[in-house]
Amino acid sequence: MGAVLCCCSEPVDFEGEVNLYHFDLHRAVGKGAFGKVRVIEHKKTKKLYALKYVDKSQCIKQKAVANVVQERRLLEEIDHPFVVNMRYAFQDDENCFFVLDLMLGGDLRFHLDRKGPLSEDIVKFWLAQLASAVAYLHKQHIVHRDIKPDNVLLDADGNAHLTDFNVAIHYSNRRAHTSVAGSMAYMAPEVLARKGYSWQVDWWSLGITIYELLCSKRPFDGKNAERMTSAITKDTLKFPNSIPLSSDATNVLKQLLERDPFKRMGCRTPSDQLDDVQSHPWFRSIDWDKLESKELPSPFVPDMKHANFDVSHELDEFLMVEKPLTHTKRKANVDMEKLKPEMRQLEEQFTIYDFDRTRRKSYYPQNLPLSSVTASQTESLQLQPTATIAEPSRAGSPDMSPGSIAPLPTQTRAPGFS
């Protein structure tokens, strides 16, 4: 797994609040906007996890404090077999830490790039798992808003897990959202129309993802934002002649990529979205009870003899390109009144979480009215038609409302990195 980078000579207090001293630090396996992701091992239980750490100074510089706190809160609400779940959260003076389920099987983008179009059996298996995760999130009043191959991670057995909740928000049944967030190529027509949308957008994004896995390309594309918007909102759904798909598979895609959100697969029975999927003939071979308990063998198992991610991340520390992560004690008796507002917000709202001790709770309904799309954001859409785009920030807003989310830099996907 790699050498331990730092060890603590003092006894570790496992009865106290969780901190970095509870873990041994192993190899880096990914890089994000403000820090890296590395494999860690709990010193007492010997369990392996993925540690995502966020540099506070970079987070503040990029005006992304609201993103980090909101992601931390949403992950506390979630516990599902096909989601990369948060197990611990804590901070020191320099970083905020997410300890997540470890996924060493790579993301679906990694495998799609290397293997090309994937078989129906494989894609159907993953779609069933992801549909289960999406239906669960919607029951929690959470809409992911950025489902794509890059945000689906595999475990060592080939099970699919949804990750990256950076632009996820609570939705309300009383009003529609109008802000633009996510990756444009996977956005539903109602998002681009800016006339209001809700949880139904996740099923469209899932449809684009499944099409891409089966056909090795997206059904709607364009060289710029204007052409892509036109394709998503107007073009006829077509399938490549070079890739034979069953009638059941194409029918599922047609239903997921239905432009009317209320006729879309997964959206016609809001009280039981998964039932809408399970009843389709394409899934007749799926034992859903065994699927959710992970008793069904995956038709695709990653090659664990080789790294399923970019192996260059460790070199940055070896070559001293970046400062290595080390165990450091927190300063005692910090005067909160002397901290800058953003740093104080992180101190107060990025609270400790320990899944062995803390009962998960919901922060819903703390969603305030969303900001409308601004001219500057429209311009950023035109410049980056396939990038992940977050909502515009509202300067000075002390609340974690969805409208206060600021854009994040592009991230490199990593195992367990949500």
C-alpha positions in Angstrom: 0.0 0.0 0.0 3.0 2.2 0.4 5.2 3.5 3.2 3.7 5.4 6.1 4.6 9.1 5.6 4.4 10.0 9.3 3.8 8.3 12.5 2.9 9.7 15.9 5.3 8.9 18.8 2.8 9.8 21.4 -0.1 7.5 22.4 -3.2 8.0 20.3 -6.4 8.7 22.2 -9.0 6.7 20.3 -11.6 7.6 22.9 -11.2 11.3 22.1 -12.5 13.2 19.0 -11.3 11.8 15.7 -8.3 13.5 14.2 -5.5 12.7 11.7 -3.4 11.0 14.4 -6.0 8.1 14.3 -4.7 7.2 10.9 -1.6 6.1 9.1 -1.0 7.9 5.8 -0.3 5.8 2.7 0.1 6.6 -1.0 -1.5 9.4 -2.8 -4.1 8.2 -5.3 -5.6 11.4 -6.7 -5.6 15.1 -6.8 -8.4 17.6 -6.3 -9.0 21.3 -6.4 -7.4 22.1 -3.1 -5.5 19.0 -2.0 -4.9 15.4 -2.7 -6.6 12.1 -2.0 -4.6 9.3 -0.3 -5.2 5.9 1.1 -5.2 5.9 4.9 -5.5 3.1 7.5 -7.2 3.5 10.8 -4.6 2.6 13.4 -7.0 0.7 15.7 -9.4 -1.0 13.3 -6.8 -1.5 10.5 -9.6 -0.5 8.0 -8.6 1.3 4.8 -10.3 4.5 3.7 -9.8 7.4 1.2 -8.8 10.7 2.7 -9.8 13.8 0.8 -8.2 16.9 2.3 -9.1 20.5 1.4 -6.5 23.2 1.9 -8.4 26.0 3.8 -6.3 28.8 2.4 -6.9 27.7 -1.2 -10.6 27.0 -0.5 -11.0 30.6 0.8 -9.0 32.0 -2.1 -11.3 30.3 -4.6 -14.4 31.4 -2.6 -15.5 27.8 -2.2 -16.1 27.7 1.6 -19.9 27.3 1.0 -19.2 24.3 -1.3 -17.1 22.5 1.2 -19.5 23.0 4.1 -22.5 22.1 2.0 -20.8 18.9 0.7 -19.8 18.0 4.3 -23.4 18.4 5.5 -25.0 16.5 2.6 -22.6 13.6 3.0 -23.7 13.3 6.7 -27.2 12.6 5.5 -26.2 9.8 3.1 -25.6 6.1 3.7 -26.2 3.8 0.8 -24.4 0.8 -0.7 -23.9 2.5 -4.1 -22.7 5.9 -2.8 -19.2 6.8 -1.7 -20.1 7.4 1.9 -18.4 9.7 4.4 -17.2 7.9 7.5 -15.3 10.7 9.3 -14.9 14.5 9.0 -12.6 16.7 11.0 -10.1 19.5 10.5 -6.8 20.9 11.7 -5.4 24.4 11.3 -4.6 24.0 7.6 -7.0 21.4 6.2 -10.5 20.1 6.3 -10.6 16.3 6.0 -13.2 13.9 4.5 -12.6 10.2 5.3 -14.6 8.2 2.6 -15.2 4.7 1.5 -12.1 3.5 -0.5 -12.7 2.8 -4.1 -9.7 1.3 -5.9 -11.4 0.1 -9.0 -11.2 3.4 -10.9 -13.9 5.7 -12.3 -16.0 4.8 -15.3 -14.2 7.4 -17.4 -10.9 5.6 -16.8 -12.3 2.3 -18.0 -14.3 3.8 -20.9 -11.2 5.6 -22.2 -9.2 2.3 -22.1 -11.8 -0.2 -23.2 -14.2 1.7 -25.5 -17.8 0.7 -25.7 -18.9 -1.6 -22.9 -21.3 -4.6 -23.1 -24.9 -4.3 -22.3 -24.6 -6.8 -19.4 -22.0 -4.6 -17.7 -23.8 -1.3 -18.3 -27.1 -2.7 -17.2 -25.6 -3.9 -14.0 -24.1 -0.5 -13.2 -27.3 1.3 -14.3 -29.3 -0.8 -11.8 -26.9 0.1 -9.0 -26.9 3.8 -9.9 -30.6 3.9 -10.3 -30.9 2.6 -6.7 -28.5 5.3 -5.5 -30.3 8.1 -7.4 -33.8 7.0 -6.1 -32.4 6.9 -2.5 -30.9 10.4 -2.8 -34.2 11.8 -4.1 -36.0 10.3 -1.1 -33.5 12.3 1.0 -34.5 15.4 -1.0 -31.1 15.6 -2.5 -30.4 16.2 -6.2 -26.9 15.3 -7.3 -26.8 17.5 -10.5 -23.5 16.2 -11.8 -23.9 12.5 -12.7 -21.3 11.5 -15.4 -18.8 8.7 -15.9 -16.1 10.6 -14.1 -18.3 10.7 -10.9 -18.9 6.9 -10.7 -16.3 4.9 -8.9 -15.8 1.1 -8.8 -14.8 -0.9 -5.8 -12.5 -3.9 -6.2 -15.4 -6.2 -7.0 -16.7 -4.0 -9.8 -19.7 -2.4 -8.0 -20.6 1.2 -9.0 -20.7 4.0 -6.5 -21.9 7.6 -7.1 -19.4 10.3 -5.8 -18.7 14.0 -6.0 -21.5 15.9 -4.2 -19.8 19.3 -4.7 -22.8 20.9 -6.5 -25.5 18.7 -5.0 -28.3 20.5 -3.2 -31.6 19.9 -1.4 -34.6 20.3 -3.6 -38.0 21.5 -2.6 -41.3 20.3 -3.9 -42.7 23.8 -3.5 -40.5 25.5 -6.1 -38.2 24.8 -9.0 -34.5 25.5 -9.2 -33.3 27.9 -12.0 -29.6 28.1 -11.4 -27.1 26.3 -13.6 -24.8 23.7 -12.0 -23.1 20.6 -13.2 -21.4 19.5 -16.5 -23.1 21.0 -19.5 -22.9 17.9 -21.7 -24.9 16.0 -19.1 -27.4 18.7 -18.3 -31.1 18.1 -18.9 -33.0 20.3 -21.3 -34.9 21.9 -18.6 -31.7 23.1 -16.9 -30.5 24.8 -20.1 -33.9 26.3 -20.7 -33.6 28.1 -17.4 -37.4 27.8 -16.8 -37.1 25.7 -13.6 -36.1 22.1 -12.8 -36.0 19.6 -10.0 -34.8 16.1 -9.2 -35.8 14.7 -12.6 -32.5 16.1 -14.0 -30.5 13.3 -12.4 -32.3 10.7 -14.5 -31.5 12.5 -17.7 -27.8 12.8 -16.7 -27.8 9.1 -15.9 -29.2 8.4 -19.4 -26.4 10.4 -21.0 -23.9 8.5 -18.9 -25.4 5.1 -19.9 -25.5 6.0 -23.6 -21.8 7.1 -23.4 -20.8 3.8 -21.8 -22.6 1.8 -24.4 -21.6 3.8 -27.5 -18.3 5.4 -26.4 -19.7 8.9 -27.3 -22.4 11.2 -26.0 -25.8 11.4 -27.9 -25.8 15.2 -27.9 -22.6 17.2 -28.4 -21.3 20.5 -29.8 -18.1 22.5 -30.3 -19.4 25.3 -28.1 -22.2 26.0 -25.6 -24.7 27.3 -28.2 -24.4 24.2 -30.4 -24.5 21.9 -27.4 -27.6 23.6 -26.0 -29.3 23.3 -29.4 -28.4 19.6 -29.7 -29.6 18.8 -26.1 -32.9 20.6 -26.5 -33.7 19.9 -30.2 -31.8 17.0 -31.8 -33.3 13.6 -32.4 -31.9 10.8 -30.3 -29.9 8.5 -32.7 -27.9 5.3 -32.2 -24.7 4.4 -34.0 -25.0 1.7 -36.6 -21.6 0.3 -35.7 -22.8 -0.7 -32.2 -25.6 -3.2 -32.1 -27.9 -2.6 -29.2 -30.9 -4.6 -28.1 -34.4 -3.1 -28.4 -34.7 -3.2 -24.6 -31.5 -1.2 -24.2 -32.5 1.4 -26.8 -35.9 1.7 -25.2 -34.4 2.4 -21.8 -32.2 5.1 -23.3 -35.2 6.7 -25.1 -37.1 6.8 -21.8 -34.3 8.2 -19.8 -33.6 10.8 -22.5 -37.2 11.9 -22.7 -37.2 15.7 -22.8 -40.5 16.0 -20.9 -39.3 15.4 -17.3 -42.6 14.1 -16.2 -42.6 11.4 -18.8 -38.9 10.4 -18.2 -38.0 7.0 -16.8 -37.7 7.3 -13.1 -39.9 10.3 -13.0 -43.4 9.0 -13.7 -43.9 7.6 -10.2 -42.3 10.1 -7.9 -43.3 8.1 -4.8 -41.3 5.1 -6.0 -38.8 6.1 -8.7 -36.9 2.8 -8.6 -40.1 0.8 -9.3 -40.4 2.7 -12.6 -36.9 1.3 -13.5 -37.3 -2.2 -12.1 -40.4 -2.8 -14.1 -38.7 -2.4 -17.5 -38.0 -5.7 -19.4 -34.3 -4.9 -19.7 -33.9 -5.5 -16.0 -35.8 -8.8 -15.8 -32.6 -10.7 -15.0 -31.7 -8.5 -12.1 -32.4 -9.8 -8.6 -32.7 -6.4 -6.9 -32.5 -7.7 -3.3 -29.2 -9.5 -4.0 -28.0 -6.5 -6.0 -28.5 -4.0 -3.1 -26.8 -6.4 -0.7 -23.9 -6.8 -3.2 -24.4 -10.5 -3.5 -24.7 -10.4 -7.3 -21.2 -10.8 -9.0 -20.4 -7.9 -11.3 -19.9 -8.8 -15.0 -16.9 -6.5 -14.9 -14.1 -6.8 -12.2 -11.3 -4.2 -12.3 -7.7 -5.5 -12.7 -6.4 -4.9 -9.2 -2.9 -5.9 -10.2 -2.5 -2.5 -11.8 -3.5 1.0 -10.7 -6.9 2.1 -12.0 -6.0 5.7 -11.7 -3.2 8.2 -12.5 -0.1 7.0 -10.6 1.8 10.3 -11.0 0.2 12.0 -7.9 2.8 10.5 -5.5 5.7 12.0 -7.5 4.7 15.6 -6.6 5.6 15.0 -3.0 8.7 12.9 -3.8 10.0 15.7 -6.1 9.0 18.3 -3.5 6.5 19.9 -5.9 4.0 20.0 -3.1 4.2 20.0 0.6 3.6 16.5 2.1 0.6 16.0 4.3 1.7 15.4 7.9 0.1 14.9 11.3 0.1 18.3 13.1 -1.5 19.3 16.4 -4.1 22.1 16.5 -3.4 25.4 18.1 -4.9 25.7 21.5 -7.4 28.4 22.5 -8.0 29.9 19.1 -9.8 33.3 19.4 -12.7 32.9 16.9 -13.4 36.6 16.9 -9.9 37.3 15.4 -10.4 34.9 12.5 -11.4 36.1 9.1 -15.1 35.4 8.4 -14.4 32.6 5.9 -12.0 30.8 8.3 -14.5 31.2 11.2 -17.2 29.7 9.0 -15.1 26.6 8.4 -14.2 26.4 12.0 -17.8 26.6 13.1 -19.6 24.7 10.3 -17.2 22.0 9.2 -18.0 20.0 12.3 -16.6 16.6 13.4 -18.3 13.5 12.2 -17.6 9.9 13.4 -19.8 7.2 11.9 -19.2 5.0 15.0 -20.5 7.7 17.4 -22.5 10.3 15.5 -26.0 9.6 14.4 -26.6 10.8 10.9 -28.9 13.8 10.6 -30.6 15.8 7.8 -30.0 19.5 7.2 -33.2 19.7 5.0 -35.0 22.0 4.7 -32.3 24.7 4.9 -32.5 25.6 1.2 -33.2 29.2 0.5 -34.3 30.7 -2.8 -31.7 30.2 -5.5 -29.8 32.9 -7.4 -30.8 33.3 -11.0 -28.2 32.8 -13.7 -26.0 35.8 -14.2 -24.5 37.1 -17.4 -21.0 36.3 -16.2 -22.1 32.7 -15.6 -23.6 32.5 -19.1 -20.2 33.6 -20.4 -18.4 30.9 -18.5 -20.8 28.3 -19.9 -19.9 29.5 -23.4 -16.2 29.2 -22.6 -16.4 25.8 -21.0 -19.2 23.8 -22.5 -18.2 20.5 -20.8 -16.7 21.7 -17.5 -18.3 21.4 -14.1 -20.1 24.6 -13.4 -21.4 25.7 -10.0 -23.8 28.4 -9.0 -22.9 32.1 -8.6 -21.8 33.2 -5.2 -23.4 35.9 -3.1 -20.8 38.0 -1.4 -21.3 38.4 2.3 -23.9 35.8 2.6 -23.4 34.0 6.0 -25.8 31.2 5.1 -25.1 27.9 3.3 -27.9 28.3 0.9 -27.5 26.7 -2.6 -27.3 30.2 -4.1 -24.1 30.9 -2.2 -22.1 28.2 -3.9 -19.0 29.4 -5.9 -17.4 27.7 -8.9 -14.7 25.2 -8.2 -11.6 24.5 -10.3 -11.5 21.4 -12.5 -10.7 18.2 -10.4 -8.8 15.1 -11.2 -10.9 12.1 -10.2 -9.6 9.8 -7.5 -10.7 6.7 -5.7 -13.2 7.6 -3.0 -12.9 11.3 -3.9 -16.3 12.9 -3.8 
